Amino acid sequence: MDFGNALILVCAGLLLLSIFAGIVSSRIGAPLLLVFLGLGMLAGEDGPGGIDFDDFQIAYTIGAVSLAIVLFDGGLRTGSETLRAAAGPALALATVGVAITAGVTGAAAYLIFDLNWIEALLVGSVVASTDAAAVFFLLNVRGTNLPHRVRATLEAESGLNDPMAIFLTITCVELLKSGATEFSWPVLHELAFDFLTQIVGGAAIGVAGGYILVELINRLRLASGLYPILAVAGALMTFAGAQVVHASGFLAVYICGLIVAKRRHRARQIIERFQDGLAWLSQIVMFVMLGLLVTPSDLLYSLVPATFIALVLTVVARPLAAVICLLPFRFQPREHAFISWVGLRGAVPIFLGTIPVLAGVPSAKLYFEIAFVVVLASLLIQGWTVNLSAQLLNLALPPAPGPSLRFDIELPEAVGRDMAVFAVQEGSACTRLKPADLQAHSKTEVVAVMREGAMLNPANVLRLSPGDQVIIIAPDDRLPALDALFAPAPPKHLPGRVAAVLGEFTFEGTADIAELAGMYDFQIPPSDRGLTVDAFLERHLRNRPSPGDRLRLGPVELIVQAVEDGRITRAGIELDPLAAMPFSRDSMRIWLRHLLRRAKPMRPFRKK
């Protein structure tokens, strides 16, 4: 009993210390996950805490559950727009990119360490995948506002690339246990078949698990507090079920989260809030535990060569994989550079480093130690410079509006609409509107306005004021637009570099593109004359427009500043983009499209 109480005391104390350390780290700009990892090391056997923890089996199990919860949370927060914008590049990076990264890093390990090719590839496989936890939290918690396609690619890649890295790691471990030292064609053929089985099986189980979970949430009548527990239990069952049949459980649980997020279901807000807290808890537990697991004094022997591996991974393997995988998707050079740099490693490589130890392969501890050093280097260097690199590459957008204060009220599913109470905050866009304007703007019904404890008829309210509570009934797909209206305004005074990202001059989306071309001395095809800026950009941008998207037109660059309901409402122009973009492929593409449109084949003449 005394041991149990002491264990609870230690665990609760570590959680509290992690939270307090997180507050301090946010003030000095340190990556939060690095703080959790460092706290675990300080509590370990070489630190002041002196806790001796070396059970790799427990670490593997807890790590797997924590990672599954984080991936499910990532799926819940990955919207349909994100997937549409990034499905192609993210899948390429998550499969071919991981293989290239593992191969290049493995070649470096072969040259640096006394390893055969399979052992070297195992080193590359362990550190090949970016970490969903690190990417989700460093991009969201640190408040880095990036162009939509760049952010979507990084987030989707981190959620999808774990299966490939896990497959390569387990494959190399199995080959080493069988005594193999090199690959053969029969082995490669079998590996390809196993990989397809894992991916297809994981995807199928994830889709099925997601749909079943949504049906259970909608059909079962439960106390409100039980719905988030049902969601987590269903997600973990999907993960474990896929693992049991040798499919990819990590892919399955991520896809399960995507399906649950996409489908309409009850208790959405309470599930998302509970899952957010649970994901934070999983992060803290996973990183502190992995910090406890490592013995810092043991890292001294492999510190220098492992640092070289981290260097090769960061400046050679990841950029090469990004360039090859993103080439068909026509990212801008600055976006290539940012995606290459932000290949954040986190708990996943350390988690994968426990697999060789559990399997008992030769030099098993070496893989774990290399993974730990690589993660430390990634969090220290890349994690600390996410914002800086975005600003240097002119990708850091002005901060997005803060979150709205919204409370959802469950309505019967047959109604087909949601009821929500929005709090009017200082500086939000809705303070310029009357309730009638709000209804016209977002196709909603304002039921009532609560002001200073009194319920007012919306027709009698001339203007919404900070402190008002607005009760609204709206379709589910209109809630994001309402969130934007009720969100507090972002800071007005921005750093010069961030403020300049969206252009030197601003104009409305309804402006005439031909007039702008004459004013700023750039050329557009005759077929585009008469178009508005909104229509011109929508025609020539490669994806759905989002803030930060750029289109180079000779000596200028048009930049999307604001998008509402899929329409570009405001754009900017940069007059001297040569330093950032030394050539203009966009202009060539636009004029080539114009010439092809004019050169339509003539129909053969026929006599009547």
C-alpha positions in Angstrom: 0.0 0.0 0.0 2.8 2.4 0.9 4.4 1.7 -2.5 1.2 2.4 -4.3 0.7 5.7 -2.5 4.3 6.7 -3.2 3.9 5.8 -6.9 0.7 8.0 -7.1 2.6 10.8 -5.4 5.6 10.6 -7.8 3.4 10.4 -10.9 1.2 13.3 -9.8 4.2 15.4 -8.9 5.8 14.8 -12.3 2.6 15.8 -14.0 2.4 19.1 -12.0 6.1 19.8 -12.6 5.5 19.2 -16.3 2.6 21.7 -16.4 4.6 24.4 -14.4 7.7 23.8 -16.6 5.5 24.2 -19.7 4.4 27.7 -18.5 8.0 28.7 -18.0 9.0 27.3 -21.4 6.3 29.2 -23.3 7.8 32.5 -21.9 11.3 31.7 -23.0 10.2 30.1 -26.4 11.5 26.6 -25.6 9.8 23.7 -27.3 7.4 22.3 -24.8 8.0 18.7 -25.7 11.7 19.2 -25.1 10.9 20.4 -21.6 8.8 17.2 -20.9 11.7 15.1 -22.2 14.3 17.0 -20.1 12.1 16.7 -17.0 12.0 12.9 -17.4 15.8 12.8 -17.7 16.2 14.9 -14.6 13.9 12.6 -12.7 15.8 9.5 -14.0 18.7 7.6 -12.4 21.4 10.1 -13.5 19.4 13.1 -12.4 18.4 14.5 -9.0 15.2 12.4 -9.0 17.2 9.1 -9.1 14.3 7.1 -10.4 15.6 3.8 -11.9 13.2 2.9 -14.8 14.4 0.5 -17.5 11.4 -1.6 -18.4 11.3 -1.3 -22.2 8.1 -3.5 -22.4 6.1 -1.1 -20.2 7.6 1.8 -22.1 6.6 0.3 -25.4 3.0 -0.4 -24.3 2.4 3.0 -22.7 4.1 4.7 -25.7 1.8 2.8 -28.2 -1.4 3.8 -26.3 -0.2 7.4 -25.9 0.7 7.7 -29.6 -2.7 6.1 -30.6 -4.5 8.8 -28.6 -2.5 11.6 -30.1 -3.1 10.3 -33.6 -6.8 10.0 -32.9 -6.8 13.6 -31.7 -4.9 14.6 -34.8 -7.5 13.0 -37.0 -10.3 14.7 -35.1 -8.6 18.1 -35.8 -7.8 17.4 -39.5 -10.6 18.8 -41.5 -11.8 17.8 -45.0 -10.2 21.0 -46.4 -6.9 20.0 -45.0 -7.0 16.6 -46.6 -8.1 18.0 -50.0 -5.3 20.5 -49.9 -2.5 18.0 -48.9 -3.5 14.5 -49.7 -1.1 14.0 -52.6 2.0 15.6 -51.1 1.4 14.1 -47.7 1.0 10.6 -49.0 4.1 11.0 -51.1 6.1 12.2 -48.1 4.6 9.5 -45.8 5.6 6.6 -48.1 8.3 7.4 -50.7 9.7 10.2 -48.4 10.1 7.9 -45.4 11.8 5.3 -47.6 14.3 7.8 -49.1 15.0 9.3 -45.6 15.6 5.8 -44.2 17.9 4.9 -47.1 20.0 8.0 -47.1 20.3 8.0 -43.3 21.0 4.3 -43.3 23.9 4.9 -45.8 25.4 7.4 -43.4 25.1 4.9 -40.6 26.8 2.3 -42.7 29.7 4.6 -43.2 29.9 5.9 -39.6 29.2 2.8 -37.6 30.5 -0.8 -37.9 27.2 -2.1 -39.2 26.0 -4.3 -42.1 23.4 -2.9 -44.5 20.4 -4.2 -42.7 21.6 -2.9 -39.4 22.3 0.5 -41.0 18.9 0.6 -42.6 17.4 -0.2 -39.2 19.0 3.0 -37.9 17.5 5.0 -40.8 14.1 3.4 -40.3 13.9 4.2 -36.6 14.5 7.9 -37.2 12.8 8.3 -40.6 9.3 9.4 -39.7 8.3 12.9 -38.5 6.4 12.9 -35.2 2.6 13.7 -35.2 2.8 15.0 -31.6 5.8 17.3 -32.3 4.3 18.7 -35.5 0.7 19.1 -34.2 1.8 20.8 -31.0 4.7 22.9 -32.3 2.6 24.3 -35.2 -0.5 24.8 -33.1 0.6 25.6 -29.5 3.4 27.9 -30.6 0.9 29.9 -32.7 2.8 29.6 -36.0 0.4 30.7 -38.7 1.4 29.3 -42.1 -0.1 29.1 -45.6 -2.8 26.5 -45.5 -1.3 24.1 -47.9 2.1 24.0 -46.1 0.5 23.5 -42.7 -1.8 20.8 -44.1 1.0 18.9 -45.7 3.1 18.9 -42.6 0.2 17.8 -40.3 -1.2 15.2 -42.7 2.3 13.7 -43.3 3.0 13.4 -39.6 -0.3 11.5 -39.1 0.3 9.2 -42.1 4.0 8.3 -42.0 4.2 6.2 -38.9 3.0 3.0 -40.6 5.9 3.1 -43.1 8.6 3.7 -40.5 7.1 1.0 -38.2 6.9 -1.4 -41.1 10.6 -0.8 -42.1 11.7 -1.0 -38.5 9.9 -4.3 -37.8 11.1 -5.8 -41.1 14.7 -5.0 -40.4 14.4 -6.5 -36.9 12.9 -9.7 -38.2 15.6 -10.0 -40.9 18.3 -9.5 -38.2 16.7 -12.1 -36.0 16.7 -14.6 -38.9 20.4 -14.0 -39.5 20.2 -12.1 -42.8 22.8 -9.5 -43.5 21.6 -8.2 -46.9 18.5 -8.0 -49.1 17.4 -10.3 -51.9 14.7 -10.1 -54.6 12.4 -12.7 -52.9 12.8 -10.8 -49.6 11.9 -7.5 -51.3 8.9 -9.0 -53.0 7.6 -10.4 -49.7 8.2 -7.0 -48.0 6.2 -5.2 -50.6 3.3 -7.6 -50.2 3.4 -7.2 -46.4 3.5 -3.5 -46.6 0.4 -3.3 -48.9 -1.4 -5.7 -46.6 -0.7 -3.5 -43.6 -1.6 -0.3 -45.3 -4.8 -1.6 -46.9 -5.8 -3.4 -43.8 -5.2 -0.5 -41.5 -7.1 1.9 -43.8 -10.1 -0.5 -44.1 -10.2 -1.1 -40.3 -9.9 2.6 -39.7 -12.8 3.5 -42.0 -15.0 0.8 -40.6 -14.1 1.7 -37.0 -14.9 5.3 -37.6 -18.3 4.7 -39.1 -19.2 2.2 -36.4 -18.1 4.6 -33.7 -20.2 7.5 -35.1 -23.2 5.2 -35.2 -22.7 4.1 -31.6 -22.4 7.8 -30.5 -25.6 8.7 -32.3 -27.7 5.7 -31.3 -26.7 5.1 -27.6 -28.4 7.3 -25.0 -25.7 8.0 -22.4 -24.8 10.5 -19.8 -23.0 13.4 -21.5 -19.7 12.6 -19.7 -19.7 9.0 -21.2 -19.6 10.1 -24.8 -15.9 11.1 -24.8 -15.0 7.9 -23.0 -16.9 5.9 -25.6 -15.0 7.7 -28.3 -11.6 7.0 -26.8 -12.5 3.4 -26.1 -13.7 2.9 -29.7 -10.5 4.5 -31.0 -8.2 2.3 -28.9 -10.3 -0.8 -29.9 -9.8 0.2 -33.6 -6.0 0.5 -33.0 -5.7 -2.7 -31.1 -7.9 -4.7 -33.5 -5.8 -3.6 -36.4 -2.6 -4.5 -34.6 -3.9 -8.0 -33.7 -4.6 -8.9 -37.3 -1.1 -7.5 -38.4 -2.5 -4.4 -40.0 -1.3 -0.9 -39.2 -3.1 0.2 -36.0 -1.6 3.7 -36.1 -3.0 4.3 -39.6 -6.3 2.8 -38.5 -6.7 5.1 -35.5 -5.8 8.2 -37.4 -8.3 7.4 -40.2 -10.9 6.6 -37.5 -10.4 10.1 -36.1 -10.8 11.6 -39.6 -14.1 9.8 -40.1 -15.5 10.8 -36.7 -14.5 14.4 -37.4 -16.2 14.4 -40.8 -19.5 12.7 -39.8 -22.2 14.6 -37.9 -22.7 13.2 -34.4 -23.8 14.3 -31.0 -21.6 15.5 -28.2 -19.0 16.9 -30.6 -17.8 19.7 -28.4 -17.5 17.7 -25.2 -15.6 14.9 -27.1 -13.2 17.3 -28.7 -12.5 19.1 -25.3 -12.0 15.8 -23.5 -9.8 14.5 -26.3 -7.7 17.7 -26.2 -7.0 17.2 -22.5 -6.3 13.5 -23.0 -3.9 14.2 -25.8 -2.0 16.6 -23.6 -1.8 14.0 -20.8 -0.6 11.4 -23.3 2.1 13.8 -24.5 3.3 14.5 -21.0 3.3 10.8 -20.0 5.0 9.7 -23.2 7.9 12.2 -23.2 8.5 12.1 -19.4 8.5 8.3 -19.5 11.0 8.2 -22.4 13.1 10.7 -20.6 13.1 8.3 -17.6 14.0 5.4 -19.8 17.2 6.8 -21.1 20.5 6.9 -19.1 22.3 10.1 -20.1 25.7 8.7 -19.1 25.3 5.9 -21.6 24.8 8.4 -24.4 28.3 9.7 -24.1 29.8 6.8 -26.1 27.5 7.3 -29.1 26.9 11.1 -28.8 29.3 12.2 -31.5 28.5 9.7 -34.2 24.7 10.0 -33.4 25.0 13.7 -33.8 26.5 13.2 -37.3 23.5 11.0 -38.1 21.2 13.8 -36.9 23.1 16.2 -39.1 22.8 14.0 -42.2 19.1 13.4 -41.5 18.4 17.2 -41.2 20.5 18.7 -44.0 20.7 15.8 -46.5 18.1 13.1 -46.1 15.0 15.1 -45.3 15.6 17.9 -47.9 16.3 15.3 -50.6 13.1 13.3 -49.7 11.1 16.6 -49.7 12.4 17.8 -53.1 11.7 14.4 -54.8 8.3 13.9 -53.3 7.0 17.4 -53.7 8.3 18.0 -57.2 5.1 16.9 -59.0 3.0 19.2 -56.7 4.6 22.5 -57.7 5.4 23.9 -54.3 7.3 27.2 -54.3 11.0 27.0 -53.4 10.4 28.7 -50.1 7.8 26.1 -49.2 10.1 23.3 -50.2 12.7 24.8 -47.9 10.3 25.1 -45.0 8.9 21.6 -45.3 12.5 20.3 -45.6 13.5 22.0 -42.4 10.4 21.2 -40.3 10.8 17.5 -40.4 10.4 17.4 -36.6 11.3 14.2 -34.8 9.7 13.4 -31.4 8.5 10.5 -29.4 8.0 8.1 -32.4 11.7 7.5 -33.2 12.4 6.9 -29.5 9.4 4.6 -29.3 10.7 2.7 -32.4 14.1 2.5 -30.8 12.6 0.3 -28.1 11.6 -2.4 -30.7 15.2 -3.7 -31.3 15.7 -3.8 -27.5 12.6 -5.9 -27.0 13.5 -8.2 -29.9 17.0 -8.7 -28.5 18.9 -8.0 -31.7 22.7 -7.4 -31.5 23.7 -3.8 -30.4 20.1 -3.1 -29.6 20.8 -0.3 -27.2 22.7 1.5 -30.0 19.5 2.1 -32.0 17.7 3.5 -28.9 20.6 5.8 -28.1 20.9 7.1 -31.7 17.1 7.8 -31.8 17.3 9.7 -28.5 20.1 11.9 -29.7 18.4 12.6 -33.0 15.2 13.6 -31.2 17.1 15.9 -28.9 18.8 17.5 -31.8 15.6 17.9 -33.7 13.7 19.5 -30.8 16.6 21.7 -29.9 17.4 23.0 -33.4 14.3 22.6 -35.6 11.7 22.9 -32.8 13.3 26.1 -31.5 13.5 27.7 -35.0 10.0 26.9 -36.5 8.8 30.6 -36.2 12.2 32.0 -37.2 12.5 29.8 -40.3 8.9 30.7 -41.3 9.7 34.4 -41.0 13.0 34.1 -42.9 11.3 32.3 -45.7 8.4 34.8 -45.8 5.9 32.2 -44.9 4.8 33.4 -41.4 1.4 34.9 -41.8 -0.1 37.4 -39.4 -1.7 35.7 -36.4 -5.1 34.2 -37.0 -8.0 35.4 -34.9 -8.2 33.8 -31.5 -10.8 31.1 -30.7 -14.5 32.1 -30.3 -16.2 31.5 -27.0 -18.9 29.1 -28.0 -21.1 26.7 -26.0 -23.0 24.1 -28.0 -26.5 22.9 -27.1 -27.5 19.4 -28.3 -30.6 19.2 -30.5 -32.3 16.1 -31.8 -30.5 14.7 -34.9 -33.7 14.9 -36.9 -33.6 18.7 -36.6 -30.5 18.8 -38.9 -29.2 22.0 -37.3 -27.2 23.0 -34.2 -27.9 25.5 -31.4 -25.0 27.4 -30.0 -24.4 30.3 -27.6 -21.7 32.7 -28.7 -20.0 35.3 -26.5 -19.3 38.6 -28.1 -15.6 39.5 -27.5 -13.8 42.8 -27.7 -12.7 43.6 -31.3 -14.6 40.7 -32.9 -16.1 41.3 -36.4 -19.6 40.8 -35.1 -19.5 44.0 -33.1 -20.0 45.9 -36.4 -23.2 44.0 -37.2 -26.8 43.9 -36.2 -28.4 40.5 -35.5 -30.3 40.9 -38.8 -27.0 41.4 -40.6 -25.6 38.3 -38.9 -28.5 36.2 -40.2 -28.0 37.4 -43.7 -24.2 36.9 -43.6 -24.1 33.4 -42.3 -27.5 32.0 -43.1 -28.4 31.5 -39.5 -31.3 32.3 -37.2 -30.6 34.5 -34.2 -33.0 33.3 -31.4 -32.2 35.9 -28.7 -29.5 38.2 -27.4 -28.6 38.1 -23.7 -27.4 41.5 -22.4 -26.7 42.3 -18.7 -28.9 39.4 -17.6 -31.9 40.4 -19.8 -33.1 38.5 -22.9 -33.6 40.8 -25.8 -35.5 40.4 -29.1 -32.9 40.4 -31.9 -35.1 42.8 -33.9 -34.7 45.4 -31.1 -30.9 45.2 -30.9 -29.2 47.8 -33.1 -25.7 46.5 -32.7 -23.9 43.7 -30.8 -21.7 44.8 -28.0 -18.8 43.0 -26.1 -20.3 40.9 -23.3 -23.5 40.0 -25.2 -24.5 36.4 -25.4 -26.0 35.5 -28.7 -28.2 32.3 -29.1 -28.1 31.0 -32.6 -29.5 28.1 -34.6 -27.5 27.2 -37.7 -26.5 24.3 -39.9 -23.4 22.4 -38.8 -21.4 23.6 -41.7 -22.0 27.2 -40.9 -20.4 27.1 -37.4 -16.9 27.7 -38.7 -18.0 31.0 -40.4 -19.7 32.0 -37.1 -16.6 31.2 -35.2 -14.7 33.6 -37.4 -17.2 36.4 -36.8 -17.2 36.0 -33.0 -13.4 35.5 -32.7 -11.4 38.3 -31.2 -9.4 40.3 -33.6 -5.7 39.4 -34.0 -3.0 41.9 -32.9 -2.8 45.0 -35.1 0.9 45.8 -34.6 2.9 43.0 -36.2 6.7 42.5 -36.7 7.8 44.1 -40.0 8.7 40.9 -41.7 5.4 39.2 -40.7 3.3 42.2 -41.7 5.1 42.4 -45.1 4.3 38.8 -46.0 0.9 39.6 -47.3 2.1 42.4 -49.6 2.9 46.1 -49.7 -0.5 47.3 -51.0 -4.0 45.8 -50.3 -7.1 45.8 -52.5 -10.5 44.1 -52.5 -11.2 40.8 -54.3 -13.7 42.6 -56.5 -11.1 44.9 -58.0 -10.5 44.6 -61.8 -7.4 42.7 -62.6 -6.8 44.6 -65.8 -6.8 47.9 -64.0 -4.2 46.6 -61.5 -2.1 45.2 -64.4 -2.0 48.7 -65.9 -1.3 50.4 -62.6 1.5 48.1 -61.5 2.9 47.3 -65.0 2.5 43.5 -65.3 1.0 41.6 -68.2 -2.1 39.3 -68.2 -3.5 37.3 -71.1 -6.3 39.0 -73.1 -8.7 36.2 -72.2 -8.4 37.2 -68.5 -9.3 40.9 -69.0 -12.6 41.7 -67.4 -12.0 39.3 -64.5 -12.0 40.4 -60.9 -8.9 39.7 -58.8 -10.9 36.9 -57.0 -11.8 35.2 -60.3 -8.3 35.6 -61.7 -6.6 34.1 -58.7 -9.1 31.3 -58.4 -8.6 30.4 -62.1 -4.8 30.3 -61.9 -4.0 29.1 -58.4 -3.3 25.4 -58.3 -5.5 24.7 -55.3 -8.4 26.2 -53.4 -7.3 29.7 -52.4 -6.2 30.3 -48.8 -4.4 33.2 -47.0 -0.7 33.3 -48.0 -1.1 31.7 -51.5 1.0 33.6 -54.0 0.9 34.0 -57.8 4.0 35.4 -59.5 3.4 37.7 -62.5 6.7 39.0 -63.9 7.8 41.9 -61.7 5.1 41.5 -59.1 3.5 38.8 -56.9 -0.2 38.7 -56.0 -0.9 37.4 -52.5 -4.2 36.1 -51.1 -4.9 37.9 -47.8 -8.4 36.9 -46.8 -10.9 34.2 -47.9 -14.6 34.0 -46.8 -16.9 31.2 -48.0 -14.4 30.2 -50.6 -14.2 33.6 -52.2 -11.1 35.9 -52.0 -12.2 39.1 -50.3 -8.9 40.8 -50.0 -5.5 40.5 -51.8 -2.1 42.2 -51.7 0.6 42.9 -54.1 4.4 42.7 -53.6 6.3 44.9 -56.1 9.8 43.4 -55.7 9.6 39.6 -55.1 12.9 38.9 -56.8 14.8 38.2 -53.6 12.4 35.5 -52.6 11.4 34.2 -56.1 14.2 34.5 -58.7 12.1 33.2 -61.6 8.4 33.2 -62.6 7.0 29.8 -63.6 3.5 31.1 -62.8 3.6 33.7 -65.7 4.8 31.0 -68.2 2.0 28.7 -67.0 -0.7 31.3 -67.4 0.4 32.4 -70.9 0.8 28.8 -72.0 -2.8 28.1 -70.9 -4.0 31.2 -72.8 -2.2 30.1 -76.0 -3.6 26.5 -75.7 -7.1 28.0 -75.2 -6.7 30.0 -78.4 -5.2 27.1 -80.4 -8.3 24.9 -80.2 -8.4 22.4 -83.2 -10.5 23.6 -86.1 -13.6 21.5 -86.9 -13.5 20.0 -90.4 -15.7 21.7 -93.0 -18.6 19.6 -94.2 -20.8 20.3 -97.1 -24.5 20.1 -96.4 
